[in-house]
Amino acid sequence: MARRPELGKEKIWTEQELKEIARNLALLSVQGVREFYERAYRECRISGRDFPPARAVQELVQAWKQLRKWRGRG
């Protein structure tokens, strides 16, 4: 009988690491953050066999938050 592959505990960014990502995104240009967002968005696509990794979703949210902050200033 075929067995499912063993999946280890999914890796996620810690709160401190997320703060560091947010700080680094704040230093980028709008274009740089958009590129980061687009990369994370591509990684978050649900394919026929896999769900997106939690870290990719966390990165997408961090980029979205930064873009949202800048939009609020304009």
mmCIF file of the N, C-alpha and C atoms, coordinates in Angstrom:
data_MODEL
# 
_entry.id   MODEL 
# 
loop_
_atom_site.group_PDB 
_atom_site.id 
_atom_site.type_symbol 
_atom_site.label_atom_id 
_atom_site.label_alt_id 
_atom_site.label_comp_id 
_atom_site.label_asym_id 
_atom_site.label_entity_id 
_atom_site.label_seq_id 
_atom_site.pdbx_PDB_ins_code 
_atom_site.Cartn_x 
_atom_site.Cartn_y 
_atom_site.Cartn_z 
_atom_site.occupancy 
_atom_site.B_iso_or_equiv 
_atom_site.pdbx_formal_charge 
_atom_site.auth_seq_id 
_atom_site.auth_comp_id 
_atom_site.auth_asym_id 
_atom_site.auth_atom_id 
_atom_site.pdbx_PDB_model_num 
ATOM 1   N N  . MET A 1 1  ? 0.841  -1.179 0.000  1.00 0.00 ? 1  MET A N  1 
ATOM 2   C CA . MET A 1 1  ? 0.000  0.000  0.000  1.00 0.00 ? 1  MET A CA 1 
ATOM 3   C C  . MET A 1 1  ? 0.891  1.250  0.000  1.00 0.00 ? 1  MET A C  1 
ATOM 4   N N  . ALA A 1 2  ? 0.545  2.200  -0.822 1.00 0.00 ? 2  ALA A N  1 
ATOM 5   C CA . ALA A 1 2  ? 1.311  3.448  -0.907 1.00 0.00 ? 2  ALA A CA 1 
ATOM 6   C C  . ALA A 1 2  ? 1.096  4.271  0.356  1.00 0.00 ? 2  ALA A C  1 
ATOM 7   N N  . ARG A 1 3  ? 2.160  4.917  0.771  1.00 0.00 ? 3  ARG A N  1 
ATOM 8   C CA . ARG A 1 3  ? 2.071  5.759  1.961  1.00 0.00 ? 3  ARG A CA 1 
ATOM 9   C C  . ARG A 1 3  ? 2.184  7.218  1.561  1.00 0.00 ? 3  ARG A C  1 
ATOM 10  N N  . ARG A 1 4  ? 1.536  8.042  2.321  1.00 0.00 ? 4  ARG A N  1 
ATOM 11  C CA . ARG A 1 4  ? 1.665  9.482  2.107  1.00 0.00 ? 4  ARG A CA 1 
ATOM 12  C C  . ARG A 1 4  ? 3.062  9.919  2.523  1.00 0.00 ? 4  ARG A C  1 
ATOM 13  N N  . PRO A 1 5  ? 3.603  10.895 1.818  1.00 0.00 ? 5  PRO A N  1 
ATOM 14  C CA . PRO A 1 5  ? 4.914  11.387 2.251  1.00 0.00 ? 5  PRO A CA 1 
ATOM 15  C C  . PRO A 1 5  ? 4.772  12.060 3.612  1.00 0.00 ? 5  PRO A C  1 
ATOM 16  N N  . GLU A 1 6  ? 5.784  11.895 4.438  1.00 0.00 ? 6  GLU A N  1 
ATOM 17  C CA . GLU A 1 6  ? 5.729  12.519 5.753  1.00 0.00 ? 6  GLU A CA 1 
ATOM 18  C C  . GLU A 1 6  ? 6.014  14.000 5.627  1.00 0.00 ? 6  GLU A C  1 
ATOM 19  N N  . LEU A 1 7  ? 5.123  14.760 6.165  1.00 0.00 ? 7  LEU A N  1 
ATOM 20  C CA . LEU A 1 7  ? 5.301  16.204 6.146  1.00 0.00 ? 7  LEU A CA 1 
ATOM 21  C C  . LEU A 1 7  ? 5.729  16.650 7.530  1.00 0.00 ? 7  LEU A C  1 
ATOM 22  N N  . GLY A 1 8  ? 6.842  17.332 7.595  1.00 0.00 ? 8  GLY A N  1 
ATOM 23  C CA . GLY A 1 8  ? 7.295  17.865 8.872  1.00 0.00 ? 8  GLY A CA 1 
ATOM 24  C C  . GLY A 1 8  ? 6.462  19.081 9.232  1.00 0.00 ? 8  GLY A C  1 
ATOM 25  N N  . LYS A 1 9  ? 6.746  19.619 10.383 1.00 0.00 ? 9  LYS A N  1 
ATOM 26  C CA . LYS A 1 9  ? 6.038  20.821 10.793 1.00 0.00 ? 9  LYS A CA 1 
ATOM 27  C C  . LYS A 1 9  ? 6.371  21.947 9.816  1.00 0.00 ? 9  LYS A C  1 
ATOM 28  N N  . GLU A 1 10 ? 5.351  22.643 9.371  1.00 0.00 ? 10 GLU A N  1 
ATOM 29  C CA . GLU A 1 10 ? 5.558  23.714 8.394  1.00 0.00 ? 10 GLU A CA 1 
ATOM 30  C C  . GLU A 1 10 ? 6.314  24.876 9.028  1.00 0.00 ? 10 GLU A C  1 
ATOM 31  N N  . LYS A 1 11 ? 7.280  25.391 8.296  1.00 0.00 ? 11 LYS A N  1 
ATOM 32  C CA . LYS A 1 11 ? 8.085  26.501 8.791  1.00 0.00 ? 11 LYS A CA 1 
ATOM 33  C C  . LYS A 1 11 ? 7.327  27.802 8.600  1.00 0.00 ? 11 LYS A C  1 
ATOM 34  N N  . ILE A 1 12 ? 7.325  28.614 9.636  1.00 0.00 ? 12 ILE A N  1 
ATOM 35  C CA . ILE A 1 12 ? 6.706  29.937 9.567  1.00 0.00 ? 12 ILE A CA 1 
ATOM 36  C C  . ILE A 1 12 ? 7.708  30.965 10.084 1.00 0.00 ? 12 ILE A C  1 
ATOM 37  N N  . TRP A 1 13 ? 7.508  32.220 9.680  1.00 0.00 ? 13 TRP A N  1 
ATOM 38  C CA . TRP A 1 13 ? 8.345  33.302 10.174 1.00 0.00 ? 13 TRP A CA 1 
ATOM 39  C C  . TRP A 1 13 ? 7.922  33.624 11.600 1.00 0.00 ? 13 TRP A C  1 
ATOM 40  N N  . THR A 1 14 ? 8.890  33.908 12.463 1.00 0.00 ? 14 THR A N  1 
ATOM 41  C CA . THR A 1 14 ? 8.577  34.332 13.826 1.00 0.00 ? 14 THR A CA 1 
ATOM 42  C C  . THR A 1 14 ? 8.128  35.788 13.794 1.00 0.00 ? 14 THR A C  1 
ATOM 43  N N  . GLU A 1 15 ? 7.572  36.236 14.900 1.00 0.00 ? 15 GLU A N  1 
ATOM 44  C CA . GLU A 1 15 ? 7.130  37.629 14.969 1.00 0.00 ? 15 GLU A CA 1 
ATOM 45  C C  . GLU A 1 15 ? 8.308  38.582 14.764 1.00 0.00 ? 15 GLU A C  1 
ATOM 46  N N  . GLN A 1 16 ? 9.449  38.245 15.343 1.00 0.00 ? 16 GLN A N  1 
ATOM 47  C CA . GLN A 1 16 ? 10.646 39.080 15.181 1.00 0.00 ? 16 GLN A CA 1 
ATOM 48  C C  . GLN A 1 16 ? 11.100 39.104 13.719 1.00 0.00 ? 16 GLN A C  1 
ATOM 49  N N  . GLU A 1 17 ? 11.076 37.961 13.059 1.00 0.00 ? 17 GLU A N  1 
ATOM 50  C CA . GLU A 1 17 ? 11.467 37.896 11.644 1.00 0.00 ? 17 GLU A CA 1 
ATOM 51  C C  . GLU A 1 17 ? 10.499 38.689 10.773 1.00 0.00 ? 17 GLU A C  1 
ATOM 52  N N  . LEU A 1 18 ? 9.220  38.653 11.108 1.00 0.00 ? 18 LEU A N  1 
ATOM 53  C CA . LEU A 1 18 ? 8.237  39.433 10.350 1.00 0.00 ? 18 LEU A CA 1 
ATOM 54  C C  . LEU A 1 18 ? 8.478  40.929 10.512 1.00 0.00 ? 18 LEU A C  1 
ATOM 55  N N  . LYS A 1 19 ? 8.871  41.344 11.713 1.00 0.00 ? 19 LYS A N  1 
ATOM 56  C CA . LYS A 1 19 ? 9.197  42.757 11.934 1.00 0.00 ? 19 LYS A CA 1 
ATOM 57  C C  . LYS A 1 19 ? 10.402 43.163 11.090 1.00 0.00 ? 19 LYS A C  1 
ATOM 58  N N  . GLU A 1 20 ? 11.374 42.268 10.996 1.00 0.00 ? 20 GLU A N  1 
ATOM 59  C CA . GLU A 1 20 ? 12.567 42.536 10.178 1.00 0.00 ? 20 GLU A CA 1 
ATOM 60  C C  . GLU A 1 20 ? 12.195 42.645 8.696  1.00 0.00 ? 20 GLU A C  1 
ATOM 61  N N  . ILE A 1 21 ? 11.326 41.770 8.227  1.00 0.00 ? 21 ILE A N  1 
ATOM 62  C CA . ILE A 1 21 ? 10.855 41.831 6.839  1.00 0.00 ? 21 ILE A CA 1 
ATOM 63  C C  . ILE A 1 21 ? 10.141 43.156 6.597  1.00 0.00 ? 21 ILE A C  1 
ATOM 64  N N  . ALA A 1 22 ? 9.277  43.549 7.536  1.00 0.00 ? 22 ALA A N  1 
ATOM 65  C CA . ALA A 1 22 ? 8.545  44.812 7.396  1.00 0.00 ? 22 ALA A CA 1 
ATOM 66  C C  . ALA A 1 22 ? 9.512  45.994 7.353  1.00 0.00 ? 22 ALA A C  1 
ATOM 67  N N  . ARG A 1 23 ? 10.521 45.966 8.212  1.00 0.00 ? 23 ARG A N  1 
ATOM 68  C CA . ARG A 1 23 ? 11.512 47.051 8.243  1.00 0.00 ? 23 ARG A CA 1 
ATOM 69  C C  . ARG A 1 23 ? 12.269 47.119 6.913  1.00 0.00 ? 23 ARG A C  1 
ATOM 70  N N  . ASN A 1 24 ? 12.662 45.967 6.395  1.00 0.00 ? 24 ASN A N  1 
ATOM 71  C CA . ASN A 1 24 ? 13.377 45.931 5.114  1.00 0.00 ? 24 ASN A CA 1 
ATOM 72  C C  . ASN A 1 24 ? 12.494 46.395 3.961  1.00 0.00 ? 24 ASN A C  1 
ATOM 73  N N  . LEU A 1 25 ? 11.233 46.026 3.981  1.00 0.00 ? 25 LEU A N  1 
ATOM 74  C CA . LEU A 1 25 ? 10.318 46.467 2.926  1.00 0.00 ? 25 LEU A CA 1 
ATOM 75  C C  . LEU A 1 25 ? 10.135 47.980 2.959  1.00 0.00 ? 25 LEU A C  1 
ATOM 76  N N  . ALA A 1 26 ? 10.112 48.555 4.158  1.00 0.00 ? 26 ALA A N  1 
ATOM 77  C CA . ALA A 1 26 ? 9.937  50.003 4.290  1.00 0.00 ? 26 ALA A CA 1 
ATOM 78  C C  . ALA A 1 26 ? 11.107 50.771 3.672  1.00 0.00 ? 26 ALA A C  1 
ATOM 79  N N  . LEU A 1 27 ? 12.258 50.118 3.564  1.00 0.00 ? 27 LEU A N  1 
ATOM 80  C CA . LEU A 1 27 ? 13.438 50.769 2.984  1.00 0.00 ? 27 LEU A CA 1 
ATOM 81  C C  . LEU A 1 27 ? 13.485 50.671 1.464  1.00 0.00 ? 27 LEU A C  1 
ATOM 82  N N  . LEU A 1 28 ? 12.664 49.804 0.894  1.00 0.00 ? 28 LEU A N  1 
ATOM 83  C CA . LEU A 1 28 ? 12.639 49.624 -0.558 1.00 0.00 ? 28 LEU A CA 1 
ATOM 84  C C  . LEU A 1 28 ? 11.799 50.706 -1.223 1.00 0.00 ? 28 LEU A C  1 
ATOM 85  N N  . SER A 1 29 ? 11.974 50.835 -2.517 1.00 0.00 ? 29 SER A N  1 
ATOM 86  C CA . SER A 1 29 ? 11.112 51.719 -3.305 1.00 0.00 ? 29 SER A CA 1 
ATOM 87  C C  . SER A 1 29 ? 9.758  51.044 -3.486 1.00 0.00 ? 29 SER A C  1 
ATOM 88  N N  . VAL A 1 30 ? 8.792  51.804 -3.956 1.00 0.00 ? 30 VAL A N  1 
ATOM 89  C CA . VAL A 1 30 ? 7.474  51.227 -4.235 1.00 0.00 ? 30 VAL A CA 1 
ATOM 90  C C  . VAL A 1 30 ? 7.621  50.091 -5.242 1.00 0.00 ? 30 VAL A C  1 
ATOM 91  N N  . GLN A 1 31 ? 8.434  50.302 -6.269 1.00 0.00 ? 31 GLN A N  1 
ATOM 92  C CA . GLN A 1 31 ? 8.641  49.258 -7.278 1.00 0.00 ? 31 GLN A CA 1 
ATOM 93  C C  . GLN A 1 31 ? 9.264  48.008 -6.656 1.00 0.00 ? 31 GLN A C  1 
ATOM 94  N N  . GLY A 1 32 ? 10.216 48.189 -5.753 1.00 0.00 ? 32 GLY A N  1 
ATOM 95  C CA . GLY A 1 32 ? 10.847 47.056 -5.086 1.00 0.00 ? 32 GLY A CA 1 
ATOM 96  C C  . GLY A 1 32 ? 9.858  46.247 -4.267 1.00 0.00 ? 32 GLY A C  1 
ATOM 97  N N  . VAL A 1 33 ? 8.971  46.944 -3.559 1.00 0.00 ? 33 VAL A N  1 
ATOM 98  C CA . VAL A 1 33 ? 7.957  46.246 -2.758 1.00 0.00 ? 33 VAL A CA 1 
ATOM 99  C C  . VAL A 1 33 ? 6.959  45.550 -3.675 1.00 0.00 ? 33 VAL A C  1 
ATOM 100 N N  . ARG A 1 34 ? 6.617  46.191 -4.779 1.00 0.00 ? 34 ARG A N  1 
ATOM 101 C CA . ARG A 1 34 ? 5.696  45.543 -5.729 1.00 0.00 ? 34 ARG A CA 1 
ATOM 102 C C  . ARG A 1 34 ? 6.302  44.265 -6.298 1.00 0.00 ? 34 ARG A C  1 
ATOM 103 N N  . GLU A 1 35 ? 7.587  44.294 -6.604 1.00 0.00 ? 35 GLU A N  1 
ATOM 104 C CA . GLU A 1 35 ? 8.255  43.090 -7.107 1.00 0.00 ? 35 GLU A CA 1 
ATOM 105 C C  . GLU A 1 35 ? 8.266  41.987 -6.045 1.00 0.00 ? 35 GLU A C  1 
ATOM 106 N N  . PHE A 1 36 ? 8.530  42.358 -4.800 1.00 0.00 ? 36 PHE A N  1 
ATOM 107 C CA . PHE A 1 36 ? 8.495  41.401 -3.689 1.00 0.00 ? 36 PHE A CA 1 
ATOM 108 C C  . PHE A 1 36 ? 7.084  40.817 -3.563 1.00 0.00 ? 36 PHE A C  1 
ATOM 109 N N  . TYR A 1 37 ? 6.082  41.694 -3.653 1.00 0.00 ? 37 TYR A N  1 
ATOM 110 C CA . TYR A 1 37 ? 4.681  41.275 -3.571 1.00 0.00 ? 37 TYR A CA 1 
ATOM 111 C C  . TYR A 1 37 ? 4.345  40.295 -4.699 1.00 0.00 ? 37 TYR A C  1 
ATOM 112 N N  . GLU A 1 38 ? 4.743  40.627 -5.919 1.00 0.00 ? 38 GLU A N  1 
ATOM 113 C CA . GLU A 1 38 ? 4.452  39.764 -7.074 1.00 0.00 ? 38 GLU A CA 1 
ATOM 114 C C  . GLU A 1 38 ? 5.094  38.390 -6.925 1.00 0.00 ? 38 GLU A C  1 
ATOM 115 N N  . ARG A 1 39 ? 6.332  38.353 -6.421 1.00 0.00 ? 39 ARG A N  1 
ATOM 116 C CA . ARG A 1 39 ? 7.000  37.066 -6.206 1.00 0.00 ? 39 ARG A CA 1 
ATOM 117 C C  . ARG A 1 39 ? 6.250  36.243 -5.160 1.00 0.00 ? 39 ARG A C  1 
ATOM 118 N N  . ALA A 1 40 ? 5.885  36.892 -4.053 1.00 0.00 ? 40 ALA A N  1 
ATOM 119 C CA . ALA A 1 40 ? 5.144  36.182 -3.003 1.00 0.00 ? 40 ALA A CA 1 
ATOM 120 C C  . ALA A 1 40 ? 3.780  35.734 -3.523 1.00 0.00 ? 40 ALA A C  1 
ATOM 121 N N  . TYR A 1 41 ? 3.153  36.579 -4.334 1.00 0.00 ? 41 TYR A N  1 
ATOM 122 C CA . TYR A 1 41 ? 1.843  36.241 -4.901 1.00 0.00 ? 41 TYR A CA 1 
ATOM 123 C C  . TYR A 1 41 ? 1.938  34.986 -5.768 1.00 0.00 ? 41 TYR A C  1 
ATOM 124 N N  . ARG A 1 42 ? 2.987  34.910 -6.591 1.00 0.00 ? 42 ARG A N  1 
ATOM 125 C CA . ARG A 1 42 ? 3.184  33.714 -7.425 1.00 0.00 ? 42 ARG A CA 1 
ATOM 126 C C  . ARG A 1 42 ? 3.393  32.471 -6.566 1.00 0.00 ? 42 ARG A C  1 
ATOM 127 N N  . GLU A 1 43 ? 4.145  32.609 -5.494 1.00 0.00 ? 43 GLU A N  1 
ATOM 128 C CA . GLU A 1 43 ? 4.395  31.473 -4.607 1.00 0.00 ? 43 GLU A CA 1 
ATOM 129 C C  . GLU A 1 43 ? 3.137  31.037 -3.860 1.00 0.00 ? 43 GLU A C  1 
ATOM 130 N N  . CYS A 1 44 ? 2.171  31.936 -3.731 1.00 0.00 ? 44 CYS A N  1 
ATOM 131 C CA . CYS A 1 44 ? 0.946  31.630 -2.991 1.00 0.00 ? 44 CYS A CA 1 
ATOM 132 C C  . CYS A 1 44 ? -0.124 30.960 -3.848 1.00 0.00 ? 44 CYS A C  1 
ATOM 133 N N  . ARG A 1 45 ? 0.158  30.771 -5.117 1.00 0.00 ? 45 ARG A N  1 
ATOM 134 C CA . ARG A 1 45 ? -0.819 30.087 -5.973 1.00 0.00 ? 45 ARG A CA 1 
ATOM 135 C C  . ARG A 1 45 ? -1.050 28.675 -5.467 1.00 0.00 ? 45 ARG A C  1 
ATOM 136 N N  . ILE A 1 46 ? -2.303 28.261 -5.468 1.00 0.00 ? 46 ILE A N  1 
ATOM 137 C CA . ILE A 1 46 ? -2.632 26.896 -5.072 1.00 0.00 ? 46 ILE A CA 1 
ATOM 138 C C  . ILE A 1 46 ? -2.596 26.044 -6.321 1.00 0.00 ? 46 ILE A C  1 
ATOM 139 N N  . SER A 1 47 ? -1.678 25.095 -6.332 1.00 0.00 ? 47 SER A N  1 
ATOM 140 C CA . SER A 1 47 ? -1.595 24.196 -7.482 1.00 0.00 ? 47 SER A CA 1 
ATOM 141 C C  . SER A 1 47 ? -2.465 22.978 -7.199 1.00 0.00 ? 47 SER A C  1 
ATOM 142 N N  . GLY A 1 48 ? -2.576 22.113 -8.165 1.00 0.00 ? 48 GLY A N  1 
ATOM 143 C CA . GLY A 1 48 ? -3.422 20.943 -8.012 1.00 0.00 ? 48 GLY A CA 1 
ATOM 144 C C  . GLY A 1 48 ? -3.020 20.027 -6.876 1.00 0.00 ? 48 GLY A C  1 
ATOM 145 N N  . ARG A 1 49 ? -1.767 20.109 -6.458 1.00 0.00 ? 49 ARG A N  1 
ATOM 146 C CA . ARG A 1 49 ? -1.306 19.167 -5.442 1.00 0.00 ? 49 ARG A CA 1 
ATOM 147 C C  . ARG A 1 49 ? -0.880 19.812 -4.138 1.00 0.00 ? 49 ARG A C  1 
ATOM 148 N N  . ASP A 1 50 ? -0.578 21.083 -4.157 1.00 0.00 ? 50 ASP A N  1 
ATOM 149 C CA . ASP A 1 50 ? -0.020 21.727 -2.970 1.00 0.00 ? 50 ASP A CA 1 
ATOM 150 C C  . ASP A 1 50 ? -0.758 22.996 -2.588 1.00 0.00 ? 50 ASP A C  1 
ATOM 151 N N  . PHE A 1 51 ? -0.725 23.274 -1.304 1.00 0.00 ? 51 PHE A N  1 
ATOM 152 C CA . PHE A 1 51 ? -1.144 24.573 -0.811 1.00 0.00 ? 51 PHE A CA 1 
ATOM 153 C C  . PHE A 1 51 ? 0.107  25.428 -0.701 1.00 0.00 ? 51 PHE A C  1 
ATOM 154 N N  . PRO A 1 52 ? -0.046 26.738 -0.695 1.00 0.00 ? 52 PRO A N  1 
ATOM 155 C CA . PRO A 1 52 ? 1.143  27.585 -0.604 1.00 0.00 ? 52 PRO A CA 1 
ATOM 156 C C  . PRO A 1 52 ? 1.812  27.432 0.758  1.00 0.00 ? 52 PRO A C  1 
ATOM 157 N N  . PRO A 1 53 ? 3.123  27.607 0.788  1.00 0.00 ? 53 PRO A N  1 
ATOM 158 C CA . PRO A 1 53 ? 3.802  27.554 2.082  1.00 0.00 ? 53 PRO A CA 1 
ATOM 159 C C  . PRO A 1 53 ? 3.386  28.743 2.947  1.00 0.00 ? 53 PRO A C  1 
ATOM 160 N N  . ALA A 1 54 ? 3.324  28.521 4.238  1.00 0.00 ? 54 ALA A N  1 
ATOM 161 C CA . ALA A 1 54 ? 2.910  29.578 5.166  1.00 0.00 ? 54 ALA A CA 1 
ATOM 162 C C  . ALA A 1 54 ? 3.819  30.798 5.060  1.00 0.00 ? 54 ALA A C  1 
ATOM 163 N N  . ARG A 1 55 ? 5.108  30.573 4.889  1.00 0.00 ? 55 ARG A N  1 
ATOM 164 C CA . ARG A 1 55 ? 6.037  31.703 4.796  1.00 0.00 ? 55 ARG A CA 1 
ATOM 165 C C  . ARG A 1 55 ? 5.721  32.600 3.601  1.00 0.00 ? 55 ARG A C  1 
ATOM 166 N N  . ALA A 1 56 ? 5.331  32.010 2.488  1.00 0.00 ? 56 ALA A N  1 
ATOM 167 C CA . ALA A 1 56 ? 4.988  32.808 1.306  1.00 0.00 ? 56 ALA A CA 1 
ATOM 168 C C  . ALA A 1 56 ? 3.767  33.671 1.589  1.00 0.00 ? 56 ALA A C  1 
ATOM 169 N N  . VAL A 1 57 ? 2.797  33.112 2.292  1.00 0.00 ? 57 VAL A N  1 
ATOM 170 C CA . VAL A 1 57 ? 1.594  33.877 2.637  1.00 0.00 ? 57 VAL A CA 1 
ATOM 171 C C  . VAL A 1 57 ? 1.969  35.011 3.590  1.00 0.00 ? 57 VAL A C  1 
ATOM 172 N N  . GLN A 1 58 ? 2.830  34.727 4.561  1.00 0.00 ? 58 GLN A N  1 
ATOM 173 C CA . GLN A 1 58 ? 3.267  35.764 5.487  1.00 0.00 ? 58 GLN A CA 1 
ATOM 174 C C  . GLN A 1 58 ? 4.003  36.889 4.755  1.00 0.00 ? 58 GLN A C  1 
ATOM 175 N N  . GLU A 1 59 ? 4.834  36.546 3.787  1.00 0.00 ? 59 GLU A N  1 
ATOM 176 C CA . GLU A 1 59 ? 5.552  37.557 3.010  1.00 0.00 ? 59 GLU A CA 1 
ATOM 177 C C  . GLU A 1 59 ? 4.584  38.395 2.184  1.00 0.00 ? 59 GLU A C  1 
ATOM 178 N N  . LEU A 1 60 ? 3.593  37.751 1.597  1.00 0.00 ? 60 LEU A N  1 
ATOM 179 C CA . LEU A 1 60 ? 2.593  38.469 0.812  1.00 0.00 ? 60 LEU A CA 1 
ATOM 180 C C  . LEU A 1 60 ? 1.866  39.488 1.691  1.00 0.00 ? 60 LEU A C  1 
ATOM 181 N N  . VAL A 1 61 ? 1.503  39.077 2.886  1.00 0.00 ? 61 VAL A N  1 
ATOM 182 C CA . VAL A 1 61 ? 0.800  39.973 3.808  1.00 0.00 ? 61 VAL A CA 1 
ATOM 183 C C  . VAL A 1 61 ? 1.689  41.150 4.208  1.00 0.00 ? 61 VAL A C  1 
ATOM 184 N N  . GLN A 1 62 ? 2.962  40.900 4.471  1.00 0.00 ? 62 GLN A N  1 
ATOM 185 C CA . GLN A 1 62 ? 3.870  41.989 4.843  1.00 0.00 ? 62 GLN A CA 1 
ATOM 186 C C  . GLN A 1 62 ? 3.998  43.014 3.715  1.00 0.00 ? 62 GLN A C  1 
ATOM 187 N N  . ALA A 1 63 ? 4.126  42.538 2.485  1.00 0.00 ? 63 ALA A N  1 
ATOM 188 C CA . ALA A 1 63 ? 4.217  43.457 1.343  1.00 0.00 ? 63 ALA A CA 1 
ATOM 189 C C  . ALA A 1 63 ? 2.914  44.225 1.177  1.00 0.00 ? 63 ALA A C  1 
ATOM 190 N N  . TRP A 1 64 ? 1.791  43.548 1.348  1.00 0.00 ? 64 TRP A N  1 
ATOM 191 C CA . TRP A 1 64 ? 0.481  44.204 1.233  1.00 0.00 ? 64 TRP A CA 1 
ATOM 192 C C  . TRP A 1 64 ? 0.361  45.305 2.284  1.00 0.00 ? 64 TRP A C  1 
ATOM 193 N N  . LYS A 1 65 ? 0.785  45.019 3.508  1.00 0.00 ? 65 LYS A N  1 
ATOM 194 C CA . LYS A 1 65 ? 0.707  46.016 4.578  1.00 0.00 ? 65 LYS A CA 1 
ATOM 195 C C  . LYS A 1 65 ? 1.537  47.252 4.235  1.00 0.00 ? 65 LYS A C  1 
ATOM 196 N N  . GLN A 1 66 ? 2.738  47.044 3.687  1.00 0.00 ? 66 GLN A N  1 
ATOM 197 C CA . GLN A 1 66 ? 3.587  48.185 3.338  1.00 0.00 ? 66 GLN A CA 1 
ATOM 198 C C  . GLN A 1 66 ? 2.965  49.006 2.217  1.00 0.00 ? 66 GLN A C  1 
ATOM 199 N N  . LEU A 1 67 ? 2.469  48.353 1.197  1.00 0.00 ? 67 LEU A N  1 
ATOM 200 C CA . LEU A 1 67 ? 1.816  49.080 0.099  1.00 0.00 ? 67 LEU A CA 1 
ATOM 201 C C  . LEU A 1 67 ? 0.596  49.833 0.608  1.00 0.00 ? 67 LEU A C  1 
ATOM 202 N N  . ARG A 1 68 ? -0.128 49.234 1.520  1.00 0.00 ? 68 ARG A N  1 
ATOM 203 C CA . ARG A 1 68 ? -1.318 49.868 2.097  1.00 0.00 ? 68 ARG A CA 1 
ATOM 204 C C  . ARG A 1 68 ? -0.927 51.120 2.890  1.00 0.00 ? 68 ARG A C  1 
ATOM 205 N N  . LYS A 1 69 ? 0.171  51.046 3.639  1.00 0.00 ? 69 LYS A N  1 
ATOM 206 C CA . LYS A 1 69 ? 0.645  52.218 4.392  1.00 0.00 ? 69 LYS A CA 1 
ATOM 207 C C  . LYS A 1 69 ? 0.940  53.371 3.449  1.00 0.00 ? 69 LYS A C  1 
ATOM 208 N N  . TRP A 1 70 ? 1.667  53.066 2.368  1.00 0.00 ? 70 TRP A N  1 
ATOM 209 C CA . TRP A 1 70 ? 2.020  54.115 1.418  1.00 0.00 ? 70 TRP A CA 1 
ATOM 210 C C  . TRP A 1 70 ? 0.790  54.675 0.736  1.00 0.00 ? 70 TRP A C  1 
ATOM 211 N N  . ARG A 1 71 ? -0.185 53.851 0.444  1.00 0.00 ? 71 ARG A N  1 
ATOM 212 C CA . ARG A 1 71 ? -1.412 54.320 -0.193 1.00 0.00 ? 71 ARG A CA 1 
ATOM 213 C C  . ARG A 1 71 ? -2.155 55.283 0.722  1.00 0.00 ? 71 ARG A C  1 
ATOM 214 N N  . GLY A 1 72 ? -2.124 55.022 2.016  1.00 0.00 ? 72 GLY A N  1 
ATOM 215 C CA . GLY A 1 72 ? -2.806 55.874 2.982  1.00 0.00 ? 72 GLY A CA 1 
ATOM 216 C C  . GLY A 1 72 ? -2.204 57.258 3.102  1.00 0.00 ? 72 GLY A C  1 
ATOM 217 N N  . ARG A 1 73 ? -0.923 57.384 2.761  1.00 0.00 ? 73 ARG A N  1 
ATOM 218 C CA . ARG A 1 73 ? -0.249 58.682 2.845  1.00 0.00 ? 73 ARG A CA 1 
ATOM 219 C C  . ARG A 1 73 ? -0.571 59.589 1.671  1.00 0.00 ? 73 ARG A C  1 
ATOM 220 N N  . GLY A 1 74 ? -0.916 58.975 0.531  1.00 0.00 ? 74 GLY A N  1 
ATOM 221 C CA . GLY A 1 74 ? -1.103 59.743 -0.698 1.00 0.00 ? 74 GLY A CA 1 
ATOM 222 C C  . GLY A 1 74 ? -2.356 60.428 -0.790 1.00 0.00 ? 74 GLY A C  1 
# 
